[in-house]
Amino acid sequence: MILSELARQLGCRLEGDGSIEITGVAGLDQAGPGQLTFFGNPKLRPQLDATRASAVIMPEDAAGVPQAVLRTAHPYYAFARALELLHPRPKPAPGISPLASIAADARLGDGVSIGPFVVIASGVTIGARTILHSHVTVGLGTTIGDDCVLHSHVAVREGVTVGHRVIVQNGAVIGSDGFGFTPGPDGEHHHIPQVGTVIIEDDVDIGANTTIDRASIGATRIAKGSKIDNLVQIGHSVKIGRRVLLAAQVGLAGSTTLEDDVMLGGQVGSAGHLTIGKGAKVTAQSGISNSLDAGTLSSGYPAIDNGNWRKSSIIFAKLPELRRQLIRLEERLATLEERLKDG
C-alpha cells in the first residue's frame, strides 16, 4: 500500500513522499526500508533518530525526522489501525467442517466458519460471518451474534447470550456454574443451583482461560466494549460496565459491580457485593474490600488512595528502625520517671 493511501485510511496528515510503498509495520529498532514505525514516547527519541523505517507515525507536536511522517492526535490508535491494514490475520474460509457435530435445529447465519470437532447443541443461533475454531462447544439454547471469533477449546454453556463482534481467546469458559454452596443439616456443603445466565454485549474481548460464571438468579453481564485479559475470574452475578479493562489474573467475587471505564491492574482481587465507581483505577496486586468512589486511584491491601498508599509504602521499610527508636524512647522515659519519683 502506498503511504498516501495509508494516510487517508488512517486519517493522518502526511508529511513527505506519499508514493512510498509500505509493506509492513515494525518497531523503531527493527524497522527497515519499506516499513512503517511508531513513535509516541519521548524517551525513545534516540531510537527514532536511528530508525531505518521509511515512514513514522508521530504525535502532532513531536519534532520532525528525515523520513516521511504521518501526523495524528492519536498515534497509538493509528498504529493499531495500521497493523490491522498491513498485517491482517488469516481467516478460515466460510463453511462447515464435516467433523463438526451440529444439532438439526441449530440456526447458522450466512458465511459462518465452523471448524473440526465443534459441537453445537440444540436451539443454538450463530450469527453471520462468525468463526468457531476447532473444539469449540456451544451449549443448549445459546445465542452468538454476527462477526464473532471463538478460538479453539472455548466453551459457551447453555442459555448464554453473546453479542456481535465478540472475540474469545483459547480455553475461555463462559457460563460455568457460580461458586454457590450452603451448609445443610448434615454439615455437608450442598450445591445451590445456578439457574441464571451470562450476557456478553457487543465488542467485548475475552482472554485465554478466562472464566465467567453464570448468575445464581438473573444474569452476569459484561457491557459493550469491555476488554478482559487472560486468566481472569468473574464470579456469579457480577455486573461489568462499558469500556472496562481487566488485566490478567483479576478476580471478582460474586455480585461485584464495576461501573463504566473502570481499570483494574493485574492480580487485583475484589470482595463481593460491592461497587467500584465509574472511572476508578486500581493498581496491580491490590485487594478491594470496600466499595470505591468514582474516579479514584487506589492501591494496596486493603485498597486505599494511591497517594496515601505510596507514602505508607515508604514507611513500611522503616518500621523496624522506628520500632527500635520507640523502645529506646520508652526506656529513657521510664528512667526519667524513676528519677523524678526519687526526687
N, C-alpha and C positions, 0 to 999 in steps of 0.2 A: 504494500500500500504506500502511495506517495505521501509525503509529510503534509502537504496542503490538505489532502482529503482526510487524513487522520486528525488534523487540527479542526477541521469542520465537524467531524463526527464527535469529537471530544468537547467542542465548544470552547476551544482555546484560541488565543491570539498568537498568530505566527510571526516570529522574527527570524528572517534568514531565508535560505533557499527552500522553497516548498516543493521542488521537484525531486528531492532526495527520496530514494526508495528505502522504506523502513521494513525490515524483515522480522524484527522481534524486539523484545524488551529484556534488559539486563540491569544488574546493579552497577553503581558508579565504578567500582573497581574491576568488574568483569566485562563491561560493555565494550564492544568494538565497532568498527565501521559498519554502517547499515543498521545499527541498533539504537533504540531509544532508551534513555535512562531517566531517573527521577532524583530531584534534589529538593529537600524540604528542611533539613536540619543544618543550621549554620555551623555546627561542629564538624560537619563533613565537607567543608569548603576545600580543604586540601585534596580530598579525593575527587571533588568536582573539577578542580583545576587540572588534575592529572588524567581525567577520564578520556577514553578514546572513542566514546559514543559519537554518533553523527548528530544527535539531537537530544535536548534535555527538557523535561517538564519542570517548570520553576514557578515559585510564587511571584506575584506581581511586583513586589518590592525588592527582589533579590538582584544583586549586581550581575551584569551580563557575562557571557562567556563567548569564546570564538565560534562555538557550534551554533547551529540553528536552535531556537528556543520556542517552546510552547508555553505561553504565559496564562496563568489562571489563578483565581482566588481560592481554588480548591485543588491544590496539586496532587494530594494523595488520592482523592476521588478520581481525578483524571488518570492517574497512574493505574488504578484498579480497572477503569474502563478500557485503558489501552491493553492491559493484559487480556481482557475478555475478547477484544477485537483481534489481537495479533496472535493469541495463543488459545484459540477455542478448544474446549475439551471435546474429545471424541464422544459421539453418542451412538448407541446401538440403533440399528435400523428398526423402524416400526415393524411389528409382527409379534407372533406368539410362538414361543418355543414348544415343540411337540412334547418336551419333557415337563412342561408345566401342568399343574393339576388345578382346573378351574371349574367351579360349580356351574351347573347348567343354567341357573337363573342369575348368575353374576352379569352385571352390565358394564361393558368396556367401551370407552369413548374412542373416537377416531384417532388413529395414529399412535396408539399405545405401543409400548415395547415391553413384553413380558418374557423374562429370561428363564433359563432352565431351572427346574426344581422349585419354582414359585408355587405357592399354594394359596388359592383364593377361595374363600368359603362362600356358602350360600348367602344371598341377599346383599352382596358387596357391590358397590358402584365405584368405578375407576374413571376419572376424567380424561379428557382428550390430551394426547401427547405425553401422558405420564409414563415414566420409566420405572419398572420394577426389575432390579437386577437379580441375579440368581439367589435362590434360597430365601427370598422374602416370603413372609407369612402374613396374610391378611385375614382377620377373624370375621365371624358371622356379623352381617349387617353393618359393616364398616363402610364409610364413605371417604374417598380420597379424591381431591379436586384435580383441576387441569394443571398441566406443566409441572408436576411434581417429580422428584427423583428420590427413590428409595434404594439405597445401596445394599449390597449383599448382607444377608442374615438379619435384616431389620424384621422385627415382629410388631405388628399392629394388631392389638387384641380386639375382641368383639365389641361392636357398638361404638367405636371411636369415630370421630369426625376430623378429617384433615382438610384444610383449605387449599387454595391454589398456590402454586409456585413454592411449595414447601420442599426443603431438601433435608433428608435424614441420612446421616452417615452410618457406616457399617456397625451392625450389632446393637443398635439402639432398640429399646423396648418401650412401646407406648401403650398404656392401658393395663399394665400389670396390677395385681391387687395391692391396695394400700396396706400399710402395716397396722392392722386393727385386730386387737385381741382383748378379751375380758376374762378375769378370773371367774370360774364357776364354783358351785357348792363343793365340788370335789377338789378344789385347789388348783386345778389344771387351767392353763390358758386356752380359752376357746376362741376360735376364729370368728370375727364379725364379718358377715357377708359384705363385700364391696360391690354394691349394685349400681353405682354411678358410672360416669363415663369420663372421657378426656376430649376436649375440643381444642384443636390446634388451628388458629386463624391463618390468614394468608401471609406469605412471605416470611415465614419462620424458618430458621436453620437450626437443626438439632445435631449435636456432635456424636461421635462414635461412642458406643457403650453407655450412652446416657439412658436413664430410666425415668419415666414419667408415670406415676401411679394414678389409677382411676380413683375417682371420689368414692367415699363410702355411700353418700347420697348426693345427687346433683352432679356437678362437673368440676374436674380440674381443668383450668383454662389457661392457654398461652395466647396472648393477644397479638395482633398484627405487627410484623416487623421485628419481633424479638429474636435474639441470636443466643444460642445456648452451646457452650463448648463441650468437649469430651468429658465423660465420667462425671456428669452432673446427676444428682439425685433430687427429684422433685416429688415430694410426698403428696398424699391424697388431699384433694380439695384445695390445693394451692391455687391462687389467682395471680397471674403474672400479666402486667400491663403492656402497653405498646412500647416498642423500641428498647426493651430491657436487654442488658448484656450480662451474661453469667459466664465467668471464666471457669476453667477446668476444676473439677472436684468440689464445686459448690454443693452444699447440702441444705435443702429447705424442708423443714418438718411440716407436718400436716396443717392445713388451714392457714398457712402464711399468705399474706397479701403483699405483693410488690406493685406499687403504682408505676405509672409511665416513667420511662427514661431512667430507671434505677440501674446502677452498675455495681456488681459485686466481683471483687478480685478472687483469684484462685484460692480454693480451700476455705472460703468463708462459710460458716455454718450459722443457721438461724433456727431458734426455737420456734415452736408452732404457735398459732393463734395470735400473731402479732402483725403489725403493718409497718412496712418500710415506705416512707413518703416519696412523693414524686421527685425525681431527680437526685435522690440521695445516692451517695457513693460510699462504699465500704472497702477498705484496703485488704490485701491478701492475708489469709490466716486469722482473720478476726472472727469473734463469736458474738452473735447478736442475741441478747437475752431479753431485750425490751424493744418496744416499737421505736422507730426513728423518725424524726421530723423531716419534712420535705426539704430538699436542697442541702442537707448536711453532709459533711465528710467525716467518717468515723473510722476508728482503728482500735485494735487490741481486744482483750477479753477481760471483762465484758466490754463490748464496743462503746467507746466514748468519743467525744470531739477529737478530731485528729490532732489539732494543735495542743490540747491538753495531754493527749497520749504521747506525743513527741517529747514534750517537756518531762513527762513521767518516765519515759524510757531512758532518758539521760540519767535520771536519779537512780534507776534500778541498779546500775553498775556501781554506784557509790554507797549503796545501802550497808554493806559490811563495814566500811570505814566509818560511816555515820553512826552505826551501832556501837563501834568501839569508842568513838568520841563521847557518845551518850553515857556509856558505862563509866568512863573516866570522869565526866562531869558529875554524875551521881555520886561517885566515890568522894570527889572533892567537896561536894555539897554536904555529904554526911560528916566528913571530917570537920568542916566549918561549924556545923550544927553542934557537934560534940564539944568543940572549943567554946562556943557561946554558952552552952549549958554548964560547963565547968567554971565559967566566969573568968 
